[in-house]
Amino acid sequence: MKTILRLASVSMLGLLSAACIADPAWDPEGEPIDEVEEIDEAGEALVCSSIGSTVVTHSCNHTTAGPFGSVTASASQSFTNASPNVSETHKWWTVTLPGSGSSFQGTVKFRYGFTDDYVIFLKDPNVSVTVLDSLGATVTKTYDIAVSGCGNITRAIGVTLTANATYRFTLSDTTASQQLLIERQNGCNAID
């Protein structure tokens, strides 16, 4: 995750209020640092072994207070329409998968305006999730972990996604109704 705070910048009007900078950063020799960065090494994705309580609480609130959305997934992974999609973060989605008996599978699209790390929260701990890029290649999950502290969220999957690229999430399970929430991450205990 790349979070960058730039100090001593010039605003659009050429003014910078001292009140906007509470505590400037200092290097070990006592000199102010113009740029403070919390980043992983270039090209490294955020890897979480657990999700912090701040994120779980925030995300869990979406499962009961919304906003809510629902969509019926496509039976085809290669559908050409923009929908069905789950392209809104901070929304508790109910996704209905096509199928019958105990075999259900469907695909939805996701497209967002930021290159960043994202977490897909799931209610069903057993649903299989595959993330495909715009060329159909599988996106590597940076983590796939159990979540505690929220009855409606049992699992979190991390992925690094590129701005304005269309991704496909294929879900497979023995039940047709799946619920998920997508959040843009800012560390293992923070979201944007």
C-alpha positions as CSV (number, residue, x, y, z in Angstrom):
1,M,0.0,0.0,0.0
2,K,1.4,3.4,-0.9
3,T,0.4,6.2,1.4
4,I,2.3,9.4,0.8
5,L,2.1,12.6,2.9
6,R,4.0,15.5,1.4
7,L,4.9,18.4,3.7
8,A,6.0,21.9,2.8
9,S,4.0,21.7,-0.4
10,V,2.5,24.8,-2.1
11,S,-1.2,24.8,-2.5
12,M,-3.0,25.9,-5.7
13,L,-3.1,29.5,-4.4
14,G,0.5,29.4,-3.2
15,L,-0.5,29.4,0.4
16,L,0.1,26.8,3.0
17,S,-1.4,27.2,6.4
18,A,0.8,26.2,9.3
19,A,-2.4,25.0,11.0
20,C,-2.6,22.2,8.4
21,I,0.7,20.6,9.6
22,A,0.5,19.7,13.2
23,D,3.8,17.9,13.6
24,P,6.3,18.0,10.8
25,A,8.5,14.8,10.4
26,W,12.1,15.0,11.4
27,D,15.0,12.8,10.4
28,P,17.4,11.4,13.0
29,E,19.7,14.4,12.7
30,G,17.0,16.9,13.6
31,E,16.3,18.1,10.1
32,P,12.7,18.4,8.8
33,I,11.7,15.7,6.2
34,D,9.8,17.1,3.2
35,E,8.2,13.7,2.4
36,V,7.1,11.0,4.7
37,E,6.2,7.7,3.0
38,E,4.6,4.5,4.4
39,I,5.2,2.2,1.5
40,D,6.2,-1.3,0.9
41,E,9.1,-1.9,-1.4
42,A,8.3,-1.0,-5.0
43,G,6.0,-3.6,-6.5
44,E,5.3,-5.4,-3.3
45,A,1.6,-6.0,-2.4
46,L,0.1,-5.5,1.0
47,V,0.1,-8.9,2.8
48,C,-2.0,-9.2,6.0
49,S,-2.0,-12.2,8.4
50,S,-5.0,-10.7,10.1
51,I,-7.4,-7.8,9.6
52,G,-7.4,-5.2,12.4
53,S,-10.5,-4.4,14.5
54,T,-10.9,-0.9,13.0
55,V,-11.4,-2.4,9.5
56,V,-13.6,-5.2,10.8
57,T,-15.8,-2.8,12.7
58,H,-16.1,-0.4,9.8
59,S,-16.8,-3.2,7.3
60,C,-19.2,-5.0,9.6
61,N,-21.3,-1.8,9.9
62,H,-21.8,-1.9,6.2
63,T,-23.4,-5.4,6.5
64,T,-26.1,-4.1,8.7
65,A,-26.4,-0.4,7.9
66,G,-25.6,-0.4,4.1
67,P,-25.4,0.8,1.6
68,F,-26.8,-2.3,0.0
69,G,-26.7,-3.6,-3.5
70,S,-27.8,-6.8,-5.3
71,V,-26.8,-8.3,-8.6
72,T,-27.3,-11.5,-10.5
73,A,-23.9,-12.8,-11.7
74,S,-23.4,-13.9,-15.3
75,A,-23.0,-17.6,-16.1
76,S,-20.3,-16.6,-18.5
77,Q,-16.9,-15.3,-17.5
78,S,-16.5,-13.5,-20.7
79,F,-19.7,-11.4,-20.9
80,T,-19.2,-8.1,-22.7
81,N,-21.6,-5.8,-21.0
82,A,-20.6,-3.5,-18.1
83,S,-23.0,-5.3,-15.9
84,P,-23.4,-7.2,-13.7
85,N,-20.8,-5.4,-11.7
86,V,-19.9,-4.7,-8.0
87,S,-17.9,-1.6,-8.8
88,E,-18.9,0.3,-5.7
89,T,-16.7,0.0,-2.6
90,H,-18.2,0.3,0.9
91,K,-21.4,-1.5,-0.3
92,W,-22.7,-4.8,1.0
93,W,-23.5,-6.8,-2.1
94,T,-25.8,-9.7,-2.4
95,V,-24.7,-11.7,-5.5
96,T,-27.0,-14.4,-6.9
97,L,-25.1,-17.1,-8.7
98,P,-26.6,-19.0,-11.6
99,G,-26.8,-22.8,-11.3
100,S,-28.9,-25.6,-9.8
101,G,-28.8,-28.3,-7.1
102,S,-25.6,-27.8,-5.2
103,S,-23.5,-26.3,-8.0
104,F,-23.6,-22.5,-8.5
105,Q,-21.1,-20.3,-10.3
106,G,-21.2,-16.8,-11.7
107,T,-19.0,-13.8,-12.6
108,V,-19.3,-10.1,-11.8
109,K,-17.1,-7.2,-12.9
110,F,-15.2,-4.7,-10.8
111,R,-13.6,-1.5,-12.0
112,Y,-12.3,1.3,-9.8
113,G,-10.3,4.5,-10.3
114,F,-7.3,3.8,-8.1
115,T,-4.3,1.4,-8.4
116,D,-4.1,0.0,-4.9
117,D,-4.6,-2.9,-2.5
118,Y,-8.2,-4.1,-2.1
119,V,-9.8,-6.5,0.3
120,I,-12.9,-8.6,-0.7
121,F,-14.8,-9.5,2.5
122,L,-17.1,-12.5,2.2
123,K,-19.9,-13.9,4.4
124,D,-19.5,-17.5,3.2
125,P,-16.2,-18.9,4.4
126,N,-16.3,-21.7,1.7
127,V,-17.1,-19.8,-1.5
128,S,-14.4,-20.1,-4.1
129,V,-13.3,-16.7,-5.5
130,T,-11.1,-16.3,-8.6
131,V,-10.1,-12.8,-9.7
132,L,-9.3,-12.4,-13.4
133,D,-7.7,-9.4,-15.1
134,S,-8.9,-7.8,-18.3
135,L,-7.0,-10.4,-20.4
136,G,-8.4,-13.3,-18.4
137,A,-5.3,-14.1,-16.4
138,T,-5.7,-15.0,-12.8
139,V,-4.8,-12.3,-10.4
140,T,-2.6,-13.6,-7.5
141,K,-4.3,-13.2,-4.1
142,T,-1.9,-11.5,-1.6
143,Y,-3.8,-13.2,1.3
144,D,-6.9,-15.3,1.9
145,I,-7.6,-15.3,5.7
146,A,-10.4,-15.9,8.2
147,V,-11.9,-12.9,9.9
148,S,-13.3,-12.8,13.4
149,G,-15.4,-10.1,15.2
150,C,-18.3,-9.9,12.7
151,G,-21.0,-12.4,12.2
152,N,-21.6,-11.4,8.6
153,I,-17.9,-11.4,7.6
154,T,-15.9,-14.6,7.9
155,R,-13.2,-14.2,5.3
156,A,-11.0,-11.6,3.6
157,I,-9.1,-11.9,0.3
158,G,-6.5,-9.3,-0.6
159,V,-5.6,-8.3,-4.2
160,T,-3.7,-5.5,-5.8
161,L,-5.6,-3.9,-8.7
162,T,-4.8,-1.3,-11.4
163,A,-6.8,1.9,-11.8
164,N,-9.6,1.8,-14.5
165,A,-8.9,-1.8,-15.5
166,T,-11.9,-4.2,-15.5
167,Y,-11.6,-7.2,-13.3
168,R,-13.9,-10.2,-13.1
169,F,-14.7,-12.0,-9.9
170,T,-15.9,-15.5,-10.4
171,L,-17.6,-17.1,-7.4
172,S,-18.4,-20.8,-7.0
173,D,-20.3,-22.4,-4.2
174,T,-23.0,-24.9,-3.2
175,T,-25.5,-22.1,-2.5
176,A,-26.7,-19.4,-4.9
177,S,-26.8,-16.4,-2.7
178,Q,-23.4,-14.9,-1.8
179,Q,-22.6,-11.6,0.0
180,L,-19.5,-9.6,-0.3
181,L,-18.0,-6.2,0.4
182,I,-15.0,-4.6,-1.3
183,E,-12.8,-2.0,0.4
184,R,-9.7,-0.1,-0.7
185,Q,-7.1,-0.8,1.9
186,N,-4.7,1.5,3.6
187,G,-2.8,-1.1,5.7
188,C,-4.1,-4.1,7.5
189,N,-6.0,-2.0,10.0
190,A,-7.2,0.9,7.8
191,I,-9.2,1.5,4.7
192,D,-9.8,4.4,2.3
